[in-house]
Amino acid sequence: MTATPIMNVPKRRDKLVIMAEIIGIAKRGTSKTHIMFEANLSFSQLNQYLNLLLQINLLEKFPCDEKEIYKATEKGLEFLERQGEIINLLNSNTHKNSVKTTFQFNTFPRNKTFSKLNT
């Protein structure tokens, strides 16, 4: 039995795509463990991305029931929206060179405020 390689499947994700995935997972607030499993990252990779996203204010962290919860900020949601717009722009010009992504981009209202947790 031989394995057949799958063509046109990216083996590595771009750092911006991983950042957007993390922000998308944390839109409504979630735990570090949930982000790690949903984004398919190791613990050390996750910590690097979370530290960066917190430092540049794309995520916020707060305590909730003896756990830390990570939630996308307004700036993070804007980043997610703009990255989606760029991918859509690139894909609309040509089907031959379309950009492959691993998750669905959704647009968000720009002036909407988000509470700490949507319970």
N, C-alpha and C positions, 0 to 999 in steps of 0.2 A: 504494500500500500504506500503510495507517495502522496505527499501534501502538495496541493496546488496553491501557489501564492495568489492572493486577491489583489488585483490591479487597482491603482488609483485610490488606495486607502492610506491616508497619512499615518505613519507609525508614531510620530511625535506631535504633541500639541504645542502650539505657539504659546509663549508666556502670556500674551494679552488675551488669548482665548481661555487659558486657565483662570486668569484673573476674572474675566467676565463670567465664567462658570461659577466661581465661588460667590461672586456678587449675586448672580441669579439664584443660587441656592439659598443665600441669606437674605432674600428680599423681605421676608416677614419675620425674620429672627429664627435662629437655630443654633444647635450646639456644635462644638468643634468636631465631635465624632461624626455627626451627621454630614457635615461638610466634607470630612475626610473620605467617607465611604461614597458619597454621591459624586464627588469630583475625582475619585479613584487616585488619591494621592497618598504617599507615605506620610508618616507622622512628621518627619523632619521637613519634607517638602511643604506640607500644610503650614507648619510653623513659620517658614520663610515667607510664604505668600500672605499669611494673616498679618505678620509683622509689617510687611510692606503696605498692605491695604489699610491697616490701621494708621500707619505713619502718614500716608497721603490722604487720609480722611475719606476713603471710599467705603470703609466699614467702620462700625462702632461696636464696642464691647461693653456689656453691662451685666451685673449679677442678677440672677433670677433663680430662686429656690436652690441655693447653694451650688449653682452651676454658672458658668459664664455663657452668655448668649451673644452671638454675633449677628449684626443686622446691617443691611445696606443703608448707606446715608443717601441723602438727596444727590450729592455729588457722585456717589457710586451708581445710582440709578441713571443719572445723566451719562456717565461713562458707558454703561450698558446700552443705552439707547443710541448713542453716537457710534459705538462700535458696530451695532446692528445696521445702522444707516450706511456705514462705509462698506460693509460686506454686501449689502443689497446693491449699492452703487456699482461695486466691482462686478457683481454677478449680472446686473442688468445690461451691461455693455457687450458681453460676449458669453456664450454658453461653452465655448471651447476652453476657456481659461478660468472657469468658475472656481471660486474660493470654497474650499471644503471646511465645514465647521461641524462640531460634534453636538451642538445644542441649538435650540430654537431661539431666535431673537424676538423679543416683544418690545413694543414701544410703550413708554410710560408717560403719563401727563406730567408736564414740567412744573407746574405750580402747585401740585398736590402735596400736602404735608403728610408725613407718616408718623404714627405714634411709635413709642418704644416697642411695644408688642401688640400684635393684632390678636386679641384673645377671643 
